[in-house]
Amino acid sequence: MRIGLLTEGGYPYVGGEGGVWCDRLVRGLDRHEFDVYAFSTGQAQEDAGWVELPPQVQRVRTAPLWVAEEDGVVHGRRARRRFTEHYGELAAALCTAAEPGTAQGPGIAEKPGTAEADRFANALHGLAELARDEGGLVAALRSEQAVRALERACRAPGARRAAREARVSDLLTVADHLERALRPLSLDWYEEDGLGAVDLCHAASGGIAALPGLLARHFFGVPLVVTEYGVRLRTHYLTRPDASPAVRSLLAAFHGLLTAETYRAASYLVPGNAHARRWQERCGADRAKLRTIHPGLDATPFARVGEDRRPGDREKDEKREKQERQEKQEHAGPHTLVWFGRVEPAKDLVSLLHAFAEVRAAEPGTRLRIVGRPSGPEGEAYLGHCRALAAQLFPDEADGPHAVGRNPVSFEEPGGPGAETTADVHAGGAVTVLSSVVEGFPVGLIEAMFCGRATVSTDVGAVVEVIGGTGLVVPPRNPRALAEACVSLLRDPERRARLGAAARARALELFSVEQNVAAFRGLYLETVARTPVRRPVLDGAGDPQPFAAPAEAHVPGHWTEPTPRAVPTWAVETPEPVTETVR
């Protein structure tokens, strides 16, 4: 099978968002071929280069979303008329779409009406066909003609109040955003030897990354699978808080309609957890198309801790042997709590420190290790605040030249030469703690579970789904409940051991790379099996193989979508990856 993998700011770029799981997926499915179509998000990302690609990656084509050079395309009168018509229809759909959240509460998307959704889809496909016929839309999307079409739509009868109140500056802002969002329409990817040659498109995220998949489906009937480990539409609703109501309303309408079209056109939608799945349903996804596939983590680095060690056997760790001996001399039955992650306000380390003060009162020998790096300037400031709070809560044990190792709270950075691995950090603690008030998919908890550690977590995001019954879960922003849960585990080593063993078994079953790859392999086969054959399969002599493709589960009729047009047989490409960059 030939897969077109669509990414935005991720694979194959070094350090790209979502790049790790894409790389593991491609390497795990080594019997398939992959064509990667990637959007970059900045010059720094392009300068950093790509990860090492496996041989199954046959082609890589990239395009920048952060810049669009003039393509030199000059539209004639007929093309300008077509552009005005389609862009005006798209703008009209934005101006008449229902306000997000009006039907189901603040911050929750209302599924667009059928009329607006059809209007938006027809306009989007019309613009794509115009770009394909004329060679691009860069100049047209930046033109005064586009701004005037948007203004007419905002002033037309039936437009929402927020759209009618848009000022000239608002129209320019919205037009600029639409130009950047619609840049994928002007690419030369939509040819028979491009996305038309793949058997399936897999978008690694929603939003702009899925747009080439929509067009491949429109032009060639290629089925589309969309994975969302974080729902992009929710992110768009939470951005631009300082923009005017008109700008927020029109951009929310655009991303809502684009998401609705993506959800409608996709054969399957793949949320990474139940939390993301609920958001997709609120944003209009059909439940019949949803297939939850948890992200896969590599369990190998944690095998030594999870299998060879038992909870409480920290004396085997030579790096910490001296410190353990000193702690045992100073305190009776010392224990250590471990927090691991990015230091930022959403992690609510303030509540953790207040909870730890209560833990120390109940169990005087307990220590707390906070291991993580701050995320940006905000994280740096938050880390300084937490250090000051720790010194205030434990004034008699503050750091000083004669108090090495006595401070019950330590702030440490992970990594570096000779530093502990993530597995060693979890192995050095009796309990791993998560205190967040906002959390998506808690990777740090899964790492602790791979290490066979008992956990105490707050009930946010996908935490309950990940933990199951293998750890204790408390309400967020509740230091007392957090402290009581920690104390109960610190005082019961046998319970910690049972929970840790159950946690490791659950993580290996649900959150390993192997389960992730196997699930996508099955989903790919199911998708292709339900898709009409678009081209004959030939043997080595060039003769057709009539039973090489699965039977079509498709009955043409007026109730179905038009049958995709036939595509000529595609030539077999060389095994060497072809790399192309579109500017």
Residue, then its C-alpha position, 0 to 999 in steps of 0.5 A: m500500500r502507498i500512503g501519503l502522510l500529511t504533516e504540519g510542522g512535524y515529521p520529517y523535521v527534527g524536533g517537529e511536533g508529533g514527529v516521534w510518533c510519525d517516525r515510529l509509525v513509518r518504521g513499524l509499517d515497513r511493508h508499506e510505502f510512504d510519500v511524505y507531504a510536509f508543511s514547515t513552520g519557520q526558517a529555523q525548522e528548515d535549517a535544522g533538517w530532517v530526521e534519518l528516513p527509513p527506506q520505505v519513505q519513497r518521496v518527500r515534498t515540502a512547502p513553507l506555510w510561513v512565507a509565500e513568494e509571488d508565483g507570477v500567475v496573472h489571471g485573465r478576466r474569466a479567471r478573475r470572475r471565477f475567483t470572485e465568485h468562489y471567494g465570495e461564496l466562501a466569505a458568505a459562508l463565514c458571515t452566515a455560519a452559526e456563532p460558535g457556542t450559541a447552542q451548546g454553551p460557551g467554548i463549545a462548537e456548534k455543528p455548522g448548518t448543512a447550507e453553510a457547510d455545502r456552500f463552504a465546501n463548494a467554494l473551497h473546491g472551486l478555488a482549488e480547481l481554479a488554482r489547478d487550472e491557472g497555476g496558483l492563487v497567491a496573487a489573487l488571495r492577496s489582492e484588493q479583489a479578495v478584500r472587497a469580496l469579503e467586505r460585500a459578504c459582511r455587508a450582505p443581508g443575513a450576515r451575522r452582527a459581528a460580521r456586519e460590524a467588521r472594520v476595514s482593519d478587521l477585513l484586512t486581518v481576516a483576508d491575510h489569515l485566509e491567504r495563509a490558510l489557503r496557501p496549500l491550494s496553490l501547490d503542485w501536489y494534486e497531480e496523478d503522479g503526486l497525491g493522485a498516486v497514493d492509495l490513502c492519505h493520512a493527515a497527522s493532524g487536523g486543520i491545514a495539514a488535512l487540506p491536501g487530503l481533502l483535495a486529493r479526495h476531491f480530485f482523485g477519490v483518495p480516502l482520507v484518515v485524520t489523526e488528532y492527538g490534540v483537536r486543532l479546532r479547540t486550539h483556534y477557539l482559545t487563540r487571539p483573545d485580544a482580537s476584535p469580535a469580528v475577527r474572532s467570529l470570522l476566523a472561528a467560522f472558517h476553522g469550524l467549517l474547515t473542520a466540519e468538511t474534514y470530518r465529513a470527508a474523512s473515512y475515519l477520524v482517529p482521536g488519541n484518547a477519550h478526551a480528544r474524542r469528546w471534543q471531536e464529537r462536540c465539533g460535529a464528528d460522526r461517531a461511526k467514523l471515530r476510532t480511538i488509537h492511543p499514542g505509542l511510547d517506546a517501553t524499552p528504556f524503562a524495561r530495566v526499572g520496570e522488570d528488574r527492580r521492585p518498588g522499594d529496591r532503590e539501594k540497587d541504584e549506585k548513583r543514589e546509594k550514598q544519598e539513601r544511606q545519609e537519608k536513612q541515618e537522618h530520618a526514620g523510614p524516608h520516602t521520596l515523591v517525584w514530579f517530572g515534566r515541563v515547569e509552567p503554571a498549568k502544572d500547578l506546582v504551587s498546589l503540589l508544594h502546599a500538599f507536600a507541606e501536609v505530607r511532611a507533617a504526617e511523614p517527616g522523612t519524605r522528600l520531593r524531587i521536582v525534575g523539569r525545565p521551564s517552558g519559556p519566560e513564563g516558565e522561568a518566572y513560575l519556577g522562581h516563584c515556586r523556589a521562593l514558595a518552597a523556601q517560605l514553606f520550609p524555612d528551617e531547611a532552606d538551601g545553604p552552604h551547610a545544608v546540602g541534601r537537607n532541603p526536602v524539596s529539590f528543583e533539578e533539570p533533566g538531561g545533560p552529561g552523566a545525568e539520570t535518565t527518565a527511568d532512573v528519576h522515576a526509579g528513585g521515588a516511591v510515588t510519582v505525582l501529577s498536579s496539573v490543572v490542564e493536561g492533554f495526554p499525560v506522557g509522563l504518567i505513562e513513563a512512570m507506569f512503564c517503570g512500575r511506579a504507583t501514581v497520584s494524579t489530578d483528574v484532568g484531561a485524559v488522566v483517568e483514561v490512562i491510569g484506569g484503576t492503577g493509581l489514585v486520582v484526586p480533584p485538581r487544585n485540592p492540596r489536601a486531597l493530594a496530600e492524603a493520597c500521597v500519605s496513604l501510598l507512602r504508608d503502604p508499601e505492599r499497595r504501592a507494589r501492587l499498583g505499580a505492577a498493575a500500572r506497568a501491565r496496563a501501559l504495556e497493553l495499551f500504550s506501547v509502540e507495537q499496539n499503535v502500529a498494529a492498530f493503524r495497520g488494521l485501520y489502513l486495510e479497513t479503509v482501503a477495503r471500503t474504498p472503490v478501486r481507482r486503478p487496476v493492479l498489474d503483475g510483473a508482466g503488466d497484466p491486470q490482477p482482477f482479485a488483487a484488490p478487495a471488493e468494493a463496498h460501494v453502490p453508486g446511486h443518487w444517494t452517494e457521492p459521484t464516482p471518482r474519475a479513472v486515473p491512469t496506471w501509475a509508474v513504479e518509482t525508484p526506491e531512492p527518496v525524491t525530495e522536493t521543496v516548494r517555495 
